């Protein structure tokens, strides 16, 4: 049964996103900067372009060597620029508009708000945004041997909806496990509802006891839509296994809506994968969202904004866990949460923070002039 608080939270968020979609772009703005790296400037002012910056049709942007800028058009179409040079926004707009994405545009505000916040964040300080909340009473349901990034760790039995054919699982050591799982072999099995093995995969963990495994559900479609995901560690003498229910969604209003939006994004860029992740998250396909984040980061590993946004996604959806003790003194897992005492400016990149402070000082000077 679905968690009622989760359903209420999701409904509230979707309503908020619908309202935000009407105001995210100004009247003359046709692009939002979502992510950037290196030397990217507005030609007229020579000011650095960060996530959240707005671009008009008359603007020109300058991209330096070894730099990157990702833009989102009002239609929801994304544009990536990685080659150095000067670019007219009007030219970029023409290409984006010709491949308009009316369905994807419905999701624009949420994606834009999340990734633009991440762009200015210092990845080395990002951990300060999170905190361990030990006051909650819910109990997580991790595997005894390992955990993996999955939504709502307190729900038992664990149920996960899957949209895509290929899904990435990020396997990692459970914080409450004492066994040394570094360089061990993680075993992932997909079983039908009669516990017959349909698909199996093994992957070796690294020296941090983490591993990435991709499962291809297209190979098992003929066996139905409901399966069991089983996780274990090959080298452990006692094979404690944990099971999770996997529901492959291939029909219905939500499926059709997401399918149409995703189809409009197929331009093969990392930024489109980030937008894809936002669509999946809003519609409750959390492992699909995780998969899109992992693929985007693999495509553009030097764009810190993608990594920061990914970590925010994990925290926001209660996928990242820490060890605690329950009322009975036994080990328990709880999800990290956002730390309300840490302001965005406290974890900004030095150059972004300097720009913010300069702008604040300029505003103070303007106020003084007007009051004289």
C-alpha positions as CSV (number, residue, x, y, z in Angstrom):
1,X,0.0,0.0,0.0
2,X,1.3,3.5,-0.9
3,X,2.5,5.7,2.0
4,X,-0.4,8.3,2.4
5,X,2.0,11.0,3.5
6,X,4.1,10.4,0.4
7,X,1.0,10.7,-1.8
8,X,0.0,13.9,-0.1
9,X,3.5,15.3,-0.4
10,X,3.6,14.4,-4.1
11,X,0.2,16.0,-4.8
12,X,1.3,19.2,-3.1
13,X,4.5,19.3,-5.0
14,X,2.8,18.8,-8.3
15,X,0.4,21.6,-7.6
16,X,3.3,23.9,-6.7
17,X,5.1,22.9,-9.9
18,X,2.1,23.7,-12.0
19,X,1.9,27.2,-10.5
20,X,5.6,27.8,-10.9
21,X,5.5,26.8,-14.5
22,X,3.6,30.0,-15.3
23,X,6.1,32.3,-13.8
24,X,9.5,30.7,-14.3
25,X,10.2,32.7,-17.5
26,X,9.9,36.5,-17.8
27,X,8.1,38.0,-20.7
28,X,11.2,38.7,-22.9
29,X,13.3,35.7,-21.7
30,X,13.5,32.7,-24.0
31,X,16.3,30.7,-22.3
32,X,17.3,29.9,-18.7
33,X,20.9,28.9,-18.0
34,X,20.6,25.6,-16.1
35,X,24.3,24.6,-15.6
36,X,27.7,25.9,-16.5
37,X,31.4,25.2,-16.2
38,X,34.4,27.4,-16.8
39,X,34.4,30.7,-18.7
40,X,30.9,31.4,-19.9
41,X,29.9,35.1,-20.2
42,X,27.2,37.4,-21.5
43,X,29.0,39.3,-24.3
44,X,27.5,42.7,-23.6
45,X,28.4,42.9,-19.9
46,X,31.2,40.3,-19.7
47,X,29.5,38.9,-16.6
48,X,29.7,35.2,-15.7
49,X,26.6,33.3,-16.6
50,X,25.3,31.0,-13.8
51,X,22.4,28.7,-13.4
52,X,19.3,30.8,-13.2
53,X,20.6,33.5,-15.5
54,X,18.0,34.6,-18.1
55,X,18.8,35.2,-21.8
56,X,16.8,37.3,-24.3
57,X,16.7,36.9,-28.0
58,X,19.1,39.9,-28.6
59,X,21.8,38.5,-26.3
60,X,25.1,36.9,-27.3
61,X,27.1,34.5,-25.1
62,X,30.8,33.8,-25.1
63,X,32.0,30.3,-24.3
64,X,35.7,29.9,-23.5
65,X,37.9,26.8,-24.0
66,X,37.2,23.8,-21.8
67,X,33.9,25.3,-20.8
68,X,30.3,24.2,-20.8
69,X,26.8,25.9,-20.7
70,X,23.5,24.2,-20.7
71,X,20.3,26.1,-21.6
72,X,16.6,25.4,-21.4
73,X,14.2,27.0,-23.9
74,X,10.7,28.1,-22.9
75,X,9.4,25.1,-24.9
76,X,11.4,22.8,-22.6
77,X,14.0,22.0,-25.2
78,X,17.6,21.9,-24.0
79,X,20.7,23.2,-25.7
80,X,24.3,22.3,-24.8
81,X,27.3,24.3,-25.9
82,X,30.8,22.8,-25.3
83,X,32.8,24.3,-28.2
84,X,34.5,27.7,-27.6
85,X,33.1,30.7,-29.5
86,X,30.4,33.4,-29.6
87,X,26.8,32.4,-30.0
88,X,23.7,34.5,-30.8
89,X,20.8,33.5,-28.7
90,X,18.4,34.2,-31.6
91,X,20.2,31.4,-33.6
92,X,19.9,29.0,-30.6
93,X,16.3,29.9,-30.1
94,X,15.5,29.1,-33.7
95,X,16.8,25.6,-33.4
96,X,15.1,25.0,-30.1
97,X,11.7,26.3,-31.2
98,X,11.7,24.2,-34.4
99,X,11.9,21.1,-32.2
100,X,9.5,22.4,-29.6
101,X,8.4,20.3,-26.7
102,X,5.0,21.3,-25.5
103,X,4.6,18.3,-23.2
104,X,8.1,18.7,-21.7
105,X,7.4,22.4,-21.0
106,X,5.0,21.3,-18.3
107,X,7.9,20.1,-16.2
108,X,10.3,23.0,-16.9
109,X,9.9,25.0,-13.7
110,X,10.8,22.2,-11.4
111,X,13.8,21.0,-13.3
112,X,15.0,24.6,-13.7
113,X,14.7,25.5,-10.1
114,X,16.6,22.4,-8.9
115,X,19.5,22.4,-11.3
116,X,20.0,26.2,-11.2
117,X,20.4,26.1,-7.4
118,X,23.0,23.3,-7.8
119,X,25.1,25.3,-10.4
120,X,26.4,27.8,-7.9
121,X,27.0,25.2,-5.1
122,X,30.5,24.3,-4.2
123,X,30.6,20.5,-4.5
124,X,33.3,20.3,-1.7
125,X,30.9,22.1,0.7
126,X,27.7,20.5,-0.5
127,X,27.6,18.0,2.4
128,X,26.9,20.9,4.8
129,X,23.4,21.2,3.3
130,X,22.4,17.9,4.9
131,X,21.9,16.7,8.4
132,X,21.2,13.5,10.3
133,X,17.6,13.8,11.8
134,X,17.5,11.3,14.7
135,X,14.1,12.3,16.0
136,X,12.0,10.5,13.4
137,X,10.4,7.2,14.4
138,X,10.2,5.4,11.0
139,X,12.3,2.4,10.5
140,X,14.2,1.9,7.2
141,X,14.1,-1.5,5.4
142,X,17.7,-2.0,4.1
143,X,19.2,-5.2,2.9
144,X,21.1,-6.9,5.7
145,X,24.2,-7.0,3.5
146,X,24.0,-3.9,1.4
147,X,21.6,-1.1,0.6
148,X,20.8,0.6,-2.7
149,X,19.4,3.9,-3.7
150,X,15.6,3.5,-3.6
151,X,12.7,5.6,-2.6
152,X,11.0,5.6,0.9
153,X,13.3,3.4,2.9
154,X,10.8,3.1,5.7
155,X,8.1,1.4,3.6
156,X,7.8,-2.4,4.1
157,X,7.6,-4.3,1.9
158,X,9.5,-2.2,-0.5
159,X,7.8,-1.5,-3.8
160,X,9.3,0.3,-6.8
161,X,7.7,1.4,-10.1
162,X,9.9,1.2,-13.2
163,X,9.3,3.0,-16.5
164,X,12.3,2.3,-18.7
165,X,13.8,-0.8,-20.0
166,X,17.3,-0.2,-18.6
167,X,17.7,0.7,-15.0
168,X,20.8,1.5,-13.0
169,X,21.1,0.4,-9.3
170,X,23.7,2.1,-7.2
171,X,24.7,-0.6,-4.7
172,X,26.5,0.4,-1.5
173,X,27.3,-0.9,1.9
174,X,24.6,-0.5,4.5
175,X,25.8,1.9,7.3
176,X,24.7,-0.5,10.0
177,X,26.6,-3.5,8.6
178,X,29.9,-4.5,10.2
179,X,31.1,-6.8,7.4
180,X,33.8,-5.5,5.2
181,X,32.2,-5.5,1.8
182,X,35.1,-3.7,-0.1
183,X,35.9,-5.5,-3.3
184,X,33.2,-8.1,-2.7
185,X,30.8,-9.4,-5.3
186,X,27.2,-8.0,-5.2
187,X,24.6,-10.4,-6.7
188,X,21.4,-9.0,-8.2
189,X,18.7,-11.4,-9.2
190,X,15.3,-10.8,-10.8
191,X,12.7,-13.4,-9.9
192,X,9.1,-13.9,-11.1
193,X,6.3,-14.1,-8.5
194,X,6.9,-17.8,-8.1
195,X,10.5,-17.1,-7.2
196,X,11.9,-18.5,-10.4
197,X,15.1,-16.7,-11.6
198,X,14.5,-14.6,-14.7
199,X,17.7,-12.5,-14.8
200,X,20.9,-12.4,-12.8
201,X,23.9,-10.1,-12.6
202,X,27.0,-9.8,-10.6
203,X,29.2,-6.8,-10.1
204,X,32.3,-6.3,-8.0
205,X,32.3,-3.5,-5.5
206,X,35.1,-1.0,-5.4
207,X,37.3,-0.1,-2.3
208,X,34.4,1.9,-0.9
209,X,32.1,-1.1,-1.1
210,X,30.1,0.7,-3.9
211,X,29.1,-0.6,-7.4
212,X,26.9,0.3,-10.3
213,X,24.9,-2.3,-12.1
214,X,22.5,-1.8,-15.0
215,X,19.5,-4.2,-15.5
216,X,17.8,-4.7,-18.8
217,X,14.1,-5.3,-18.2
218,X,13.3,-5.5,-21.9
219,X,14.8,-9.0,-21.8
220,X,12.1,-10.2,-19.3
221,X,9.0,-8.5,-20.6
222,X,7.5,-11.7,-21.7
223,X,7.4,-12.9,-18.1
224,X,5.0,-10.2,-17.0
225,X,5.2,-6.9,-15.2
226,X,5.6,-7.8,-11.6
227,X,9.0,-9.1,-10.3
228,X,11.1,-9.5,-7.2
229,X,14.5,-7.9,-6.9
230,X,16.9,-9.9,-4.7
231,X,20.2,-8.5,-3.4
232,X,23.0,-10.5,-1.7
233,X,26.8,-10.7,-1.4
234,X,28.5,-13.7,-2.9
235,X,31.4,-14.1,-0.5
236,X,29.5,-14.0,2.7
237,X,29.1,-17.4,4.4
238,X,25.6,-16.7,5.6
239,X,23.5,-15.6,2.6
240,X,21.0,-13.2,4.1
241,X,18.9,-11.9,1.2
242,X,16.6,-9.0,0.9
243,X,13.7,-8.8,-1.5
244,X,11.9,-5.8,-3.1
245,X,8.8,-5.7,-5.3
246,X,9.4,-4.3,-8.9
247,X,6.4,-3.1,-10.9
248,X,7.1,-2.5,-14.6
249,X,4.6,0.2,-15.7
250,X,3.7,-0.1,-19.4
251,X,0.2,1.4,-19.6
252,X,-2.0,4.0,-18.1
253,X,-2.4,7.8,-18.1
254,X,0.8,8.5,-16.2
255,X,2.8,6.1,-18.4
256,X,1.5,7.8,-21.6
257,X,2.2,11.3,-20.2
258,X,5.8,10.4,-19.3
259,X,6.4,8.5,-22.5
260,X,5.4,11.6,-24.6
261,X,7.5,14.0,-22.6
262,X,10.6,11.7,-22.7
263,X,10.2,11.2,-26.4
264,X,10.5,14.9,-27.0
265,X,13.9,14.9,-25.2
266,X,15.8,12.4,-27.3
267,X,18.7,14.6,-28.4
268,X,21.3,12.5,-26.7
269,X,22.7,15.3,-24.4
270,X,23.6,15.1,-20.8
271,X,21.3,18.0,-20.1
272,X,18.4,16.2,-21.6
273,X,19.1,13.4,-19.2
274,X,18.9,15.9,-16.3
275,X,15.5,17.1,-17.5
276,X,14.5,13.5,-17.9
277,X,15.4,12.8,-14.3
278,X,13.2,15.7,-13.2
279,X,10.2,14.3,-15.2
280,X,10.7,10.8,-13.7
281,X,11.0,12.2,-10.2
282,X,7.8,14.2,-10.5
283,X,5.9,11.2,-11.7
284,X,7.2,8.8,-9.0
285,X,9.7,6.8,-11.1
286,X,12.6,7.2,-8.7
287,X,15.0,4.5,-10.0
288,X,14.4,5.8,-13.5
289,X,15.3,9.3,-12.3
290,X,18.5,7.9,-10.6
291,X,19.4,6.2,-13.9
292,X,19.1,9.4,-15.8
293,X,21.3,11.3,-13.2
294,X,24.0,8.6,-13.4
295,X,24.0,8.7,-17.2
296,X,24.2,12.5,-17.3
297,X,27.2,12.5,-14.9
298,X,28.9,9.8,-16.9
299,X,28.5,12.0,-20.1
300,X,29.7,15.2,-18.5
301,X,31.8,14.2,-15.4
302,X,33.3,17.7,-15.0
303,X,30.0,19.6,-14.6
304,X,29.6,19.8,-10.8
305,X,26.0,21.0,-11.0
306,X,24.9,17.6,-12.2
307,X,26.5,15.9,-9.2
308,X,25.1,18.4,-6.7
309,X,21.6,18.1,-8.2
310,X,21.9,14.3,-8.0
311,X,22.8,14.4,-4.3
312,X,20.0,16.8,-3.6
313,X,17.6,14.3,-5.4
314,X,18.8,11.5,-3.1
315,X,18.4,13.5,0.0
316,X,15.0,15.0,-1.1
317,X,13.6,11.5,-1.7
318,X,15.0,9.9,1.4
319,X,17.4,7.6,-0.5
320,X,20.6,8.4,1.4
321,X,20.8,6.8,4.9
322,X,22.8,7.0,8.1
323,X,23.2,4.7,11.0
324,X,21.3,5.4,14.3
325,X,19.9,3.5,17.3
326,X,16.3,2.8,17.8
327,X,14.4,3.1,21.1
328,X,15.3,-0.5,21.8
329,X,19.0,0.3,21.3
330,X,19.3,-1.8,18.1
331,X,20.9,-0.4,14.9
332,X,18.5,1.4,12.7
333,X,18.7,3.3,9.4
334,X,17.3,6.8,8.9
335,X,17.3,9.1,5.9
336,X,19.3,12.3,5.8
337,X,17.4,15.6,5.3
338,X,18.1,19.2,4.2
339,X,19.7,21.3,6.9
340,X,17.6,24.4,7.3
341,X,20.4,26.2,9.2
342,X,22.7,26.3,6.2
343,X,21.9,29.0,3.7
344,X,22.6,28.7,0.0
345,X,25.3,31.5,0.1
346,X,27.2,29.5,2.8
347,X,27.9,26.7,0.3
348,X,28.4,28.7,-2.9
349,X,31.5,28.5,-5.1
350,X,33.9,31.3,-4.1
351,X,33.4,33.2,-7.3
352,X,29.6,33.0,-7.1
353,X,29.7,34.1,-3.5
354,X,31.9,37.1,-4.4
355,X,29.5,38.1,-7.2
356,X,26.6,37.9,-4.8
357,X,28.4,40.1,-2.2
358,X,29.3,42.6,-4.8
359,X,25.7,42.8,-6.0
360,X,24.5,43.3,-2.4
361,X,27.0,46.1,-1.8
362,X,26.0,47.8,-5.0
363,X,22.3,47.6,-4.0
364,X,23.2,49.2,-0.6
365,X,25.0,52.0,-2.4
366,X,22.0,52.6,-4.6
367,X,19.7,52.8,-1.6
368,X,22.0,55.3,0.1
369,X,22.0,57.5,-3.0
370,X,18.3,57.5,-3.2
371,X,17.8,58.4,0.5
372,X,20.1,61.4,0.3
